[in-house]
Amino acid sequence: MDTPRGFNTIDADGPTSSVNALPAVSPSDIPVSWTGTDDDGGAGIAGFDVYVSVDAGPWELWLDNTAANSATYPGTAGLVYSFYCIATDWVGHTEVKAPVVEATTTANAMPRIALADPAPHTMLNTGDTYVITWIDSDPDSSATISLYWDTDTNAMNNTESVPRESGPPEGGTTSLKPAREDAAAPRDLAAWGVIAEGNGGGSYAQVDAIEAKTGVWAYAPTAVRGGLTVRGRPLRDYAVVLHRGWNLIAPTATCVYPDLSQVPGPAWYWDGDAALYRSVPHGGQLLTGRAYWVYATRDVTLTLGP
């Protein structure tokens, strides 16, 4: 009687794997992928354990024995995420390696806008047409750019808002033609980015009265010496309710920016003189009379005062 031949797969070595490199800055929903190989003639990879570390914190298991080679990690704007993975083959061999960063990225934060051409503080001739080019290092394709110019060194006048154009370099172009009726040719240029609705952003609403603890934008056609004086009743309540996403707030007293896990990133304020956003870290000082952008991972109450 003929006996069928039997075949056994000899899988002596464990598999190897790694998480693919990530860009320095990613969207808040981070696309992560990984690859792995088994030894020649081995049984093949059965699954991956994928780990994540937030802001250099402890490693936590994100995906357990997944057969997939990619997934989207729900990040929080402004935080740094690192990943590594471990593979297991079909005969039970598990990759042996120490936890080590294989890919790292920062989740999408506030846009970082800079003018590329003409350079800031460039004098433009009235009536001539110029191509304005800006750079946006934020990968969020929903960002909207507002361009400003200054005709008298006292105020910034909005030219237009345009969606950020895709493709490298991250940024776009538009045209500007200073009107002949302007008192002077534009002396200064600025670019400002806004995260659009659906990416942690919100929308603006026009108000007739200023509400305590809520930040507002105000336009001045000429310089206001000493700033704007706001009168009202003194407050003893310094609690500000933040909603998930970006919030524009204004402290009712100079205070320390508190460190809350639900508000992981810095506070951002607009520096009109330099025409850019500046950040205040946790433990830094928030000034009364200044509005700040802060990002909350969920609804939370923030105390801004003594």
C-alpha positions in Angstrom: 0.0 0.0 0.0 1.4 3.4 -1.0 1.6 5.9 1.9 1.1 9.5 1.0 4.1 11.7 1.7 3.9 14.2 4.6 5.4 17.6 4.5 6.3 19.8 7.5 7.2 23.5 7.5 10.3 24.1 9.5 9.9 27.6 11.0 12.9 28.1 13.2 13.1 31.9 13.4 10.7 34.5 14.6 9.2 37.2 12.3 10.4 40.8 12.0 8.3 43.9 11.6 8.3 47.7 11.8 6.0 50.7 11.6 6.5 52.8 8.5 7.9 56.3 8.8 5.5 59.2 9.4 5.8 62.8 8.4 6.8 65.4 11.1 3.2 66.7 11.2 0.1 64.6 10.5 -3.7 65.2 10.4 -5.4 64.7 13.8 -6.6 61.3 12.5 -3.2 59.8 12.0 -2.8 57.2 9.2 -0.4 54.5 10.5 0.9 51.5 8.5 3.4 48.7 9.2 5.0 45.8 7.5 6.5 42.5 8.5 8.3 39.4 7.1 8.8 35.8 8.3 11.9 33.8 7.6 12.3 32.1 4.2 9.9 29.1 4.1 8.3 30.1 7.3 4.6 29.8 8.2 3.9 33.5 7.6 2.8 36.4 9.8 -0.5 35.8 11.6 -0.9 39.2 13.3 0.7 42.4 14.7 0.5 44.0 18.1 0.8 47.8 17.6 1.8 50.1 20.5 1.5 53.9 20.9 3.1 56.4 23.2 1.7 59.9 23.7 4.1 62.8 24.4 6.9 60.3 25.3 4.6 58.6 27.9 4.4 54.9 28.6 3.7 52.5 25.8 0.1 51.3 25.5 -1.3 48.5 23.3 -3.4 50.1 20.6 -4.1 47.1 18.3 -4.0 43.5 19.5 -3.0 40.7 17.1 -4.4 42.6 14.1 -4.1 41.0 10.6 -4.3 44.5 9.0 -1.3 46.4 7.8 -2.7 49.9 8.4 -5.2 51.8 10.6 -6.1 55.3 11.6 -5.2 56.5 15.1 -7.5 59.2 16.6 -5.0 61.8 17.8 -5.4 65.2 19.5 -4.1 68.4 18.0 -0.7 69.4 19.3 0.4 66.1 20.8 3.3 63.9 19.7 2.5 60.2 18.9 5.1 57.4 18.6 4.5 53.9 17.4 6.1 50.5 17.2 4.9 46.9 16.5 5.6 43.3 17.2 4.7 40.4 14.8 3.6 36.8 15.6 3.7 34.0 13.0 1.3 31.1 12.4 3.3 28.7 14.5 3.3 31.0 17.5 6.8 32.6 17.2 6.6 36.2 18.5 9.1 38.8 17.5 11.5 39.7 20.3 12.6 43.3 20.6 12.7 46.1 23.1 10.1 48.9 22.9 11.6 51.5 20.5 10.2 54.4 18.5 9.8 53.2 14.9 7.7 56.2 13.7 6.7 59.5 15.4 4.6 62.5 14.4 2.8 65.5 15.8 -1.0 65.6 15.4 -2.4 68.6 13.5 -2.2 71.9 15.4 -2.9 75.5 14.6 -1.8 76.4 11.0 1.7 77.8 10.7 1.4 80.4 8.0 4.3 82.4 6.5 4.6 84.7 3.6 7.1 83.6 0.9 6.8 86.4 -1.6 6.8 89.3 -1.4 8.6 89.4 1.9 6.9 91.0 4.9 7.4 94.8 5.2 7.7 95.1 1.4 6.6 98.4 -0.1 4.2 97.8 -3.0 3.4 100.3 -5.7 -0.2 101.5 -6.0 -1.9 100.2 -9.1 0.6 97.4 -9.8 -0.5 93.7 -9.5 1.5 91.4 -7.3 1.4 87.6 -6.9 1.3 86.8 -3.2 2.7 83.4 -2.2 2.4 81.9 1.3 3.6 78.7 2.9 1.5 76.6 5.2 3.4 73.8 7.1 0.1 72.4 8.4 -1.0 69.3 6.4 -4.7 70.0 7.1 -6.1 70.6 3.6 -9.2 72.3 5.0 -7.2 75.3 6.3 -8.3 78.7 5.1 -5.8 81.5 4.6 -6.6 85.2 5.2 -4.3 87.7 3.6 -3.8 91.2 5.1 -2.1 94.3 4.1 -1.3 97.6 5.8 -1.7 100.9 4.1 -0.8 103.4 6.8 1.3 101.3 9.3 -1.6 101.6 11.8 -4.0 98.9 10.8 -4.2 95.6 8.9 -6.8 95.5 6.1 -8.2 92.2 5.0 -7.7 91.5 1.3 -9.5 88.1 1.0 -9.8 84.6 2.4 -8.8 81.8 0.2 -8.6 78.0 0.7 -5.1 76.6 1.0 -4.1 75.1 -2.3 -2.9 71.5 -2.1 0.5 70.1 -3.3 4.0 70.9 -2.3 5.1 73.3 -1.1 2.2 73.4 1.3 0.7 76.8 0.5 -0.7 78.7 -2.4 -0.8 81.9 -4.4 -3.2 84.8 -5.1 -3.0 88.2 -6.6 -3.2 91.6 -5.0 -3.6 95.0 -6.8 -3.3 98.0 -4.4 -6.1 100.5 -5.3 -5.0 103.9 -6.4 -7.4 105.5 -4.0 -5.5 104.1 -1.0 -3.9 106.7 1.1 -0.6 105.0 0.6 0.7 101.8 -1.0 0.7 98.7 1.2 3.7 98.8 3.5 3.3 95.5 5.2 1.8 92.1 4.5 0.6 89.3 6.8 -1.0 85.8 6.4 -3.2 84.1 8.9 -4.6 80.6 9.0 -7.9 79.3 10.3 -8.8 75.6 10.8 -12.0 75.0 9.0 -15.2 73.5 10.5 -14.9 69.8 10.9 -11.3 69.7 12.0 -11.7 70.9 15.6 -12.6 74.4 14.4 -15.7 76.4 14.7 -17.3 79.5 13.1 -17.3 83.2 13.9 -20.4 85.1 14.9 -20.9 88.9 15.0 -21.7 90.2 18.5 -23.1 93.6 19.7 -21.9 93.1 23.3 -18.7 91.5 24.7 -19.3 88.5 26.9 -17.0 87.9 29.9 -14.4 85.2 29.4 -15.1 84.9 25.7 -12.4 86.1 23.3 -13.4 88.4 20.4 -11.8 89.9 17.3 -12.2 93.7 16.9 -11.1 95.7 13.9 -9.7 99.2 14.3 -9.4 101.4 11.1 -6.7 103.5 12.9 -4.4 103.0 15.8 -6.1 103.2 19.3 -3.7 104.6 21.8 -3.9 102.7 25.1 -6.0 100.0 23.6 -9.7 99.4 24.0 -11.3 100.0 27.4 -14.1 97.6 28.3 -16.3 98.4 31.3 -18.5 96.1 33.2 -19.1 94.5 36.6 -16.2 92.8 38.4 -16.3 89.0 38.3 -15.7 86.5 41.1 -16.3 83.6 38.8 -13.2 82.6 36.9 -14.5 79.3 35.4 -14.6 79.0 31.6 -16.5 76.2 30.0 -14.6 74.7 27.1 -16.2 72.6 24.4 -14.4 69.9 22.5 -12.3 71.5 19.8 -10.9 75.0 19.5 -12.1 77.7 21.9 -11.4 81.4 21.9 -11.2 82.6 25.5 -10.2 85.7 27.4 -9.0 85.5 31.1 -10.7 87.9 33.5 -7.5 88.3 35.4 -3.8 87.7 34.7 -3.2 84.1 35.7 -1.2 80.9 35.1 -2.3 78.7 32.3 -3.4 75.6 34.1 -2.2 72.1 33.1 -5.2 69.9 32.4 -5.1 66.5 30.6 -8.2 67.5 28.6 -6.4 70.7 27.4 -3.1 69.2 26.3 -1.6 71.9 24.1 -0.4 75.4 24.5 -2.6 78.6 24.4 -2.2 80.6 21.3 -2.6 84.4 20.9 -2.2 86.7 17.9 0.8 89.0 17.9 -0.4 91.9 15.7 3.0 93.6 15.5 4.7 90.5 14.2 1.6 89.2 12.3 1.9 85.7 13.7 0.6 83.4 16.4 2.6 82.9 19.6 2.1 80.1 22.1 1.9 80.1 25.9 2.9 76.7 27.5 1.2 75.2 30.6 2.5 77.1 33.6 3.0 80.3 31.5 1.1 83.5 32.1 -2.1 84.4 30.5 -2.8 88.2 30.4 -6.1 89.9 31.0 -7.3 91.8 27.9 -5.9 89.3 25.5 -7.8 86.5 23.7 -6.3 83.0 23.4 -7.1 79.9 21.4 -7.0 76.6 23.4 -7.9 73.1 22.3 -9.9 70.7 24.5 -10.2 67.0 23.8 -13.6 67.0 25.5 -15.9 69.4 27.3 -14.2 70.7 30.5 -14.2 73.6 32.8 -11.0 75.8 33.0 -10.3 78.2 35.8 -8.7 81.4 34.6 -8.0 83.6 37.6 -6.5 83.8 41.1 
